[in-house]
Amino acid sequence: HVQLVESGGDSVQSGGSLRLSCVVSGADYSSYCMAWFRQAPGKEREGVGSYERYGYTTYADSVKGRFSISNDHAKKTSYLQMDNLRPEDTGIYYCAANAQWGVRSCATMARTASSFGVWGRGTQVTVS
């Protein structure tokens, strides 16, 4: 079965950058809907962006122009590049995967955490 492991979280100052990684094992995920979510203390998990085959990506308005998602299928790794970080970006960041999609677009699914059944354990990002 598919397993996801995130890494790369850290504490940075406002305006800084981080690159998070999500290593995928257990399946060829090239056709999956992949997404990044984050959860701040006391808040619900919110979608950050999505990635699907052919490199199509979408982003939440709050991160558009600052965050970007990419994939290296040879390394079975999804990346979330985060630039110009702000204190409100603080939270635990998760990657998620779903092999079953198409009735709803990957972008639509990436707005709702309940659309995904496979999750990593998350990595902490703190911006001060």
PyMOL commands that place a pseudoatom at each C-alpha (Angstrom):
pseudoatom trace, name=CA, resn=HIS, resi=1, chain=A, elem=C, hetatm=0, pos=[0.000, 0.000, 0.000]
pseudoatom trace, name=CA, resn=VAL, resi=2, chain=A, elem=C, hetatm=0, pos=[1.045, 3.609, -0.491]
pseudoatom trace, name=CA, resn=GLN, resi=3, chain=A, elem=C, hetatm=0, pos=[3.076, 5.297, 2.233]
pseudoatom trace, name=CA, resn=LEU, resi=4, chain=A, elem=C, hetatm=0, pos=[4.029, 8.956, 2.454]
pseudoatom trace, name=CA, resn=VAL, resi=5, chain=A, elem=C, hetatm=0, pos=[6.838, 10.465, 4.524]
pseudoatom trace, name=CA, resn=GLU, resi=6, chain=A, elem=C, hetatm=0, pos=[7.294, 14.245, 4.753]
pseudoatom trace, name=CA, resn=SER, resi=7, chain=A, elem=C, hetatm=0, pos=[10.468, 16.049, 5.759]
pseudoatom trace, name=CA, resn=GLY, resi=8, chain=A, elem=C, hetatm=0, pos=[12.091, 19.451, 5.536]
pseudoatom trace, name=CA, resn=GLY, resi=9, chain=A, elem=C, hetatm=0, pos=[10.135, 21.396, 8.123]
pseudoatom trace, name=CA, resn=ASP, resi=10, chain=A, elem=C, hetatm=0, pos=[12.024, 23.929, 10.184]
pseudoatom trace, name=CA, resn=SER, resi=11, chain=A, elem=C, hetatm=0, pos=[11.827, 27.257, 11.999]
pseudoatom trace, name=CA, resn=VAL, resi=12, chain=A, elem=C, hetatm=0, pos=[12.517, 30.248, 9.759]
pseudoatom trace, name=CA, resn=GLN, resi=13, chain=A, elem=C, hetatm=0, pos=[12.124, 33.996, 9.860]
pseudoatom trace, name=CA, resn=SER, resi=14, chain=A, elem=C, hetatm=0, pos=[9.461, 35.833, 7.936]
pseudoatom trace, name=CA, resn=GLY, resi=15, chain=A, elem=C, hetatm=0, pos=[10.499, 36.198, 4.309]
pseudoatom trace, name=CA, resn=GLY, resi=16, chain=A, elem=C, hetatm=0, pos=[12.531, 33.007, 4.363]
pseudoatom trace, name=CA, resn=SER, resi=17, chain=A, elem=C, hetatm=0, pos=[12.198, 29.866, 2.279]
pseudoatom trace, name=CA, resn=LEU, resi=18, chain=A, elem=C, hetatm=0, pos=[11.840, 26.151, 2.866]
pseudoatom trace, name=CA, resn=ARG, resi=19, chain=A, elem=C, hetatm=0, pos=[11.491, 23.117, 0.631]
pseudoatom trace, name=CA, resn=LEU, resi=20, chain=A, elem=C, hetatm=0, pos=[9.420, 20.246, 1.960]
pseudoatom trace, name=CA, resn=SER, resi=21, chain=A, elem=C, hetatm=0, pos=[9.714, 16.741, 0.573]
pseudoatom trace, name=CA, resn=CYS, resi=22, chain=A, elem=C, hetatm=0, pos=[7.224, 13.896, 0.473]
pseudoatom trace, name=CA, resn=VAL, resi=23, chain=A, elem=C, hetatm=0, pos=[8.668, 10.491, -0.360]
pseudoatom trace, name=CA, resn=VAL, resi=24, chain=A, elem=C, hetatm=0, pos=[6.141, 8.060, -1.839]
pseudoatom trace, name=CA, resn=SER, resi=25, chain=A, elem=C, hetatm=0, pos=[6.543, 4.304, -1.539]
pseudoatom trace, name=CA, resn=GLY, resi=26, chain=A, elem=C, hetatm=0, pos=[4.404, 1.295, -2.255]
pseudoatom trace, name=CA, resn=ALA, resi=27, chain=A, elem=C, hetatm=0, pos=[2.964, 2.316, -5.616]
pseudoatom trace, name=CA, resn=ASP, resi=28, chain=A, elem=C, hetatm=0, pos=[3.546, 4.105, -8.857]
pseudoatom trace, name=CA, resn=TYR, resi=29, chain=A, elem=C, hetatm=0, pos=[1.904, 7.382, -8.014]
pseudoatom trace, name=CA, resn=SER, resi=30, chain=A, elem=C, hetatm=0, pos=[2.308, 9.034, -11.401]
pseudoatom trace, name=CA, resn=SER, resi=31, chain=A, elem=C, hetatm=0, pos=[-1.444, 8.885, -12.018]
pseudoatom trace, name=CA, resn=TYR, resi=32, chain=A, elem=C, hetatm=0, pos=[-2.462, 9.835, -8.494]
pseudoatom trace, name=CA, resn=CYS, resi=33, chain=A, elem=C, hetatm=0, pos=[-3.966, 13.067, -7.292]
pseudoatom trace, name=CA, resn=MET, resi=34, chain=A, elem=C, hetatm=0, pos=[-1.342, 14.406, -4.884]
pseudoatom trace, name=CA, resn=ALA, resi=35, chain=A, elem=C, hetatm=0, pos=[-1.951, 17.292, -2.514]
pseudoatom trace, name=CA, resn=TRP, resi=36, chain=A, elem=C, hetatm=0, pos=[-0.320, 19.301, 0.241]
pseudoatom trace, name=CA, resn=PHE, resi=37, chain=A, elem=C, hetatm=0, pos=[-2.295, 20.425, 3.289]
pseudoatom trace, name=CA, resn=ARG, resi=38, chain=A, elem=C, hetatm=0, pos=[-1.403, 22.318, 6.429]
pseudoatom trace, name=CA, resn=GLN, resi=39, chain=A, elem=C, hetatm=0, pos=[-2.886, 22.604, 9.873]
pseudoatom trace, name=CA, resn=ALA, resi=40, chain=A, elem=C, hetatm=0, pos=[-2.292, 25.445, 12.300]
pseudoatom trace, name=CA, resn=PRO, resi=41, chain=A, elem=C, hetatm=0, pos=[-2.954, 25.006, 16.032]
pseudoatom trace, name=CA, resn=GLY, resi=42, chain=A, elem=C, hetatm=0, pos=[-6.663, 25.112, 16.746]
pseudoatom trace, name=CA, resn=LYS, resi=43, chain=A, elem=C, hetatm=0, pos=[-7.609, 25.253, 13.076]
pseudoatom trace, name=CA, resn=GLU, resi=44, chain=A, elem=C, hetatm=0, pos=[-8.876, 22.780, 10.521]
pseudoatom trace, name=CA, resn=ARG, resi=45, chain=A, elem=C, hetatm=0, pos=[-6.583, 21.197, 7.992]
pseudoatom trace, name=CA, resn=GLU, resi=46, chain=A, elem=C, hetatm=0, pos=[-6.554, 23.333, 4.851]
pseudoatom trace, name=CA, resn=GLY, resi=47, chain=A, elem=C, hetatm=0, pos=[-5.473, 22.621, 1.324]
pseudoatom trace, name=CA, resn=VAL, resi=48, chain=A, elem=C, hetatm=0, pos=[-2.313, 24.290, 0.068]
pseudoatom trace, name=CA, resn=GLY, resi=49, chain=A, elem=C, hetatm=0, pos=[-2.151, 22.883, -3.448]
pseudoatom trace, name=CA, resn=SER, resi=50, chain=A, elem=C, hetatm=0, pos=[-2.429, 19.908, -5.723]
pseudoatom trace, name=CA, resn=TYR, resi=51, chain=A, elem=C, hetatm=0, pos=[-0.406, 18.076, -8.356]
pseudoatom trace, name=CA, resn=GLU, resi=52, chain=A, elem=C, hetatm=0, pos=[-1.624, 15.653, -10.986]
pseudoatom trace, name=CA, resn=ARG, resi=53, chain=A, elem=C, hetatm=0, pos=[-0.178, 13.922, -14.019]
pseudoatom trace, name=CA, resn=TYR, resi=54, chain=A, elem=C, hetatm=0, pos=[1.411, 16.005, -16.751]
pseudoatom trace, name=CA, resn=GLY, resi=55, chain=A, elem=C, hetatm=0, pos=[2.561, 18.455, -14.088]
pseudoatom trace, name=CA, resn=TYR, resi=56, chain=A, elem=C, hetatm=0, pos=[-0.713, 20.308, -13.635]
pseudoatom trace, name=CA, resn=THR, resi=57, chain=A, elem=C, hetatm=0, pos=[-0.702, 22.171, -10.323]
pseudoatom trace, name=CA, resn=THR, resi=58, chain=A, elem=C, hetatm=0, pos=[-3.162, 24.362, -8.448]
pseudoatom trace, name=CA, resn=TYR, resi=59, chain=A, elem=C, hetatm=0, pos=[-2.730, 26.490, -5.325]
pseudoatom trace, name=CA, resn=ALA, resi=60, chain=A, elem=C, hetatm=0, pos=[-4.802, 28.041, -2.598]
pseudoatom trace, name=CA, resn=ASP, resi=61, chain=A, elem=C, hetatm=0, pos=[-5.169, 31.800, -2.963]
pseudoatom trace, name=CA, resn=SER, resi=62, chain=A, elem=C, hetatm=0, pos=[-3.269, 32.330, 0.291]
pseudoatom trace, name=CA, resn=VAL, resi=63, chain=A, elem=C, hetatm=0, pos=[-0.079, 30.786, -1.141]
pseudoatom trace, name=CA, resn=LYS, resi=64, chain=A, elem=C, hetatm=0, pos=[-0.386, 31.538, -4.855]
pseudoatom trace, name=CA, resn=GLY, resi=65, chain=A, elem=C, hetatm=0, pos=[2.772, 33.132, -6.176]
pseudoatom trace, name=CA, resn=ARG, resi=66, chain=A, elem=C, hetatm=0, pos=[4.799, 32.059, -3.126]
pseudoatom trace, name=CA, resn=PHE, resi=67, chain=A, elem=C, hetatm=0, pos=[4.514, 28.259, -3.065]
pseudoatom trace, name=CA, resn=SER, resi=68, chain=A, elem=C, hetatm=0, pos=[5.114, 25.765, -5.851]
pseudoatom trace, name=CA, resn=ILE, resi=69, chain=A, elem=C, hetatm=0, pos=[4.713, 21.994, -6.119]
pseudoatom trace, name=CA, resn=SER, resi=70, chain=A, elem=C, hetatm=0, pos=[6.905, 19.753, -8.206]
pseudoatom trace, name=CA, resn=ASN, resi=71, chain=A, elem=C, hetatm=0, pos=[7.579, 16.059, -8.531]
pseudoatom trace, name=CA, resn=ASP, resi=72, chain=A, elem=C, hetatm=0, pos=[10.578, 13.895, -9.287]
pseudoatom trace, name=CA, resn=HIS, resi=73, chain=A, elem=C, hetatm=0, pos=[9.087, 10.555, -10.246]
pseudoatom trace, name=CA, resn=ALA, resi=74, chain=A, elem=C, hetatm=0, pos=[12.514, 8.927, -10.522]
pseudoatom trace, name=CA, resn=LYS, resi=75, chain=A, elem=C, hetatm=0, pos=[13.061, 9.744, -6.853]
pseudoatom trace, name=CA, resn=LYS, resi=76, chain=A, elem=C, hetatm=0, pos=[9.391, 9.103, -6.003]
pseudoatom trace, name=CA, resn=THR, resi=77, chain=A, elem=C, hetatm=0, pos=[9.311, 12.449, -4.277]
pseudoatom trace, name=CA, resn=SER, resi=78, chain=A, elem=C, hetatm=0, pos=[6.910, 15.372, -4.283]
pseudoatom trace, name=CA, resn=TYR, resi=79, chain=A, elem=C, hetatm=0, pos=[8.244, 18.780, -3.278]
pseudoatom trace, name=CA, resn=LEU, resi=80, chain=A, elem=C, hetatm=0, pos=[6.614, 21.885, -1.845]
pseudoatom trace, name=CA, resn=GLN, resi=81, chain=A, elem=C, hetatm=0, pos=[8.817, 24.937, -2.357]
pseudoatom trace, name=CA, resn=MET, resi=82, chain=A, elem=C, hetatm=0, pos=[7.773, 27.752, -0.034]
pseudoatom trace, name=CA, resn=ASP, resi=83, chain=A, elem=C, hetatm=0, pos=[9.161, 31.256, -0.541]
pseudoatom trace, name=CA, resn=ASN, resi=84, chain=A, elem=C, hetatm=0, pos=[8.458, 34.584, 1.162]
pseudoatom trace, name=CA, resn=LEU, resi=85, chain=A, elem=C, hetatm=0, pos=[7.111, 32.764, 4.195]
pseudoatom trace, name=CA, resn=ARG, resi=86, chain=A, elem=C, hetatm=0, pos=[4.817, 34.571, 6.601]
pseudoatom trace, name=CA, resn=PRO, resi=87, chain=A, elem=C, hetatm=0, pos=[3.919, 33.874, 10.241]
pseudoatom trace, name=CA, resn=GLU, resi=88, chain=A, elem=C, hetatm=0, pos=[0.466, 32.734, 9.114]
pseudoatom trace, name=CA, resn=ASP, resi=89, chain=A, elem=C, hetatm=0, pos=[2.131, 29.909, 7.166]
pseudoatom trace, name=CA, resn=THR, resi=90, chain=A, elem=C, hetatm=0, pos=[3.042, 28.282, 10.468]
pseudoatom trace, name=CA, resn=GLY, resi=91, chain=A, elem=C, hetatm=0, pos=[1.644, 24.792, 10.924]
pseudoatom trace, name=CA, resn=ILE, resi=92, chain=A, elem=C, hetatm=0, pos=[2.121, 21.110, 10.335]
pseudoatom trace, name=CA, resn=TYR, resi=93, chain=A, elem=C, hetatm=0, pos=[2.378, 20.339, 6.634]
pseudoatom trace, name=CA, resn=TYR, resi=94, chain=A, elem=C, hetatm=0, pos=[1.078, 17.067, 5.242]
pseudoatom trace, name=CA, resn=CYS, resi=95, chain=A, elem=C, hetatm=0, pos=[1.134, 15.423, 1.867]
pseudoatom trace, name=CA, resn=ALA, resi=96, chain=A, elem=C, hetatm=0, pos=[-1.784, 13.282, 0.774]
pseudoatom trace, name=CA, resn=ALA, resi=97, chain=A, elem=C, hetatm=0, pos=[-2.570, 10.936, -2.083]
pseudoatom trace, name=CA, resn=ASN, resi=98, chain=A, elem=C, hetatm=0, pos=[-5.617, 9.494, -3.771]
pseudoatom trace, name=CA, resn=ALA, resi=99, chain=A, elem=C, hetatm=0, pos=[-5.543, 6.996, -6.614]
pseudoatom trace, name=CA, resn=GLN, resi=100, chain=A, elem=C, hetatm=0, pos=[-9.277, 7.291, -7.270]
pseudoatom trace, name=CA, resn=TRP, resi=101, chain=A, elem=C, hetatm=0, pos=[-10.196, 10.565, -8.847]
pseudoatom trace, name=CA, resn=GLY, resi=102, chain=A, elem=C, hetatm=0, pos=[-11.695, 11.923, -12.023]
pseudoatom trace, name=CA, resn=VAL, resi=103, chain=A, elem=C, hetatm=0, pos=[-15.329, 12.297, -11.060]
pseudoatom trace, name=CA, resn=ARG, resi=104, chain=A, elem=C, hetatm=0, pos=[-14.059, 15.303, -9.139]
pseudoatom trace, name=CA, resn=SER, resi=105, chain=A, elem=C, hetatm=0, pos=[-10.967, 17.133, -10.310]
pseudoatom trace, name=CA, resn=CYS, resi=106, chain=A, elem=C, hetatm=0, pos=[-7.781, 16.837, -8.304]
pseudoatom trace, name=CA, resn=ALA, resi=107, chain=A, elem=C, hetatm=0, pos=[-7.923, 20.592, -7.672]
pseudoatom trace, name=CA, resn=THR, resi=108, chain=A, elem=C, hetatm=0, pos=[-11.415, 20.282, -6.182]
pseudoatom trace, name=CA, resn=MET, resi=109, chain=A, elem=C, hetatm=0, pos=[-10.388, 17.350, -4.026]
pseudoatom trace, name=CA, resn=ALA, resi=110, chain=A, elem=C, hetatm=0, pos=[-7.372, 19.273, -2.725]
pseudoatom trace, name=CA, resn=ARG, resi=111, chain=A, elem=C, hetatm=0, pos=[-9.687, 21.748, -1.014]
pseudoatom trace, name=CA, resn=THR, resi=112, chain=A, elem=C, hetatm=0, pos=[-11.026, 19.129, 1.380]
pseudoatom trace, name=CA, resn=ALA, resi=113, chain=A, elem=C, hetatm=0, pos=[-8.947, 16.890, 3.643]
pseudoatom trace, name=CA, resn=SER, resi=114, chain=A, elem=C, hetatm=0, pos=[-11.666, 14.222, 3.724]
pseudoatom trace, name=CA, resn=SER, resi=115, chain=A, elem=C, hetatm=0, pos=[-11.072, 13.589, 0.005]
pseudoatom trace, name=CA, resn=PHE, resi=116, chain=A, elem=C, hetatm=0, pos=[-7.825, 11.803, 0.823]
pseudoatom trace, name=CA, resn=GLY, resi=117, chain=A, elem=C, hetatm=0, pos=[-7.270, 8.521, 2.593]
pseudoatom trace, name=CA, resn=VAL, resi=118, chain=A, elem=C, hetatm=0, pos=[-3.504, 8.303, 2.475]
pseudoatom trace, name=CA, resn=TRP, resi=119, chain=A, elem=C, hetatm=0, pos=[-1.505, 10.737, 4.592]
pseudoatom trace, name=CA, resn=GLY, resi=120, chain=A, elem=C, hetatm=0, pos=[1.977, 11.252, 5.862]
pseudoatom trace, name=CA, resn=ARG, resi=121, chain=A, elem=C, hetatm=0, pos=[2.682, 12.129, 9.476]
pseudoatom trace, name=CA, resn=GLY, resi=122, chain=A, elem=C, hetatm=0, pos=[3.488, 15.729, 8.703]
pseudoatom trace, name=CA, resn=THR, resi=123, chain=A, elem=C, hetatm=0, pos=[6.403, 18.070, 9.199]
pseudoatom trace, name=CA, resn=GLN, resi=124, chain=A, elem=C, hetatm=0, pos=[6.385, 21.220, 11.351]
pseudoatom trace, name=CA, resn=VAL, resi=125, chain=A, elem=C, hetatm=0, pos=[6.946, 24.640, 9.805]
pseudoatom trace, name=CA, resn=THR, resi=126, chain=A, elem=C, hetatm=0, pos=[7.311, 27.641, 12.105]
pseudoatom trace, name=CA, resn=VAL, resi=127, chain=A, elem=C, hetatm=0, pos=[7.647, 31.176, 10.768]
pseudoatom trace, name=CA, resn=SER, resi=128, chain=A, elem=C, hetatm=0, pos=[8.414, 34.021, 13.153]
for i in range(1, 128): cmd.bond("trace and resi %d" % i, "trace and resi %d" % (i + 1))
show_as sticks, trace
zoom trace
